[in-house]
Amino acid sequence: MGSKTDELILKTAKEIVVKFIEVGNISPTSFHDHFRNIYNTVGKSVRESPDKSEPAEKSK
């Protein structure tokens, strides 16, 4: 994975955790445990998803 992808994974995980803290689903004291799980889940999802950067084949 390139550094751009890693940066996007990090930003996405951070936004998810911040939103969960805002709505009360995660307490700031347990941030480190939840962040690690969310970061790994987002990273796994990105790595398992098909590459969208290549144009799709056109059917005739």
Beta strands, then each sheet from edge to edge (+ up, - down):
end
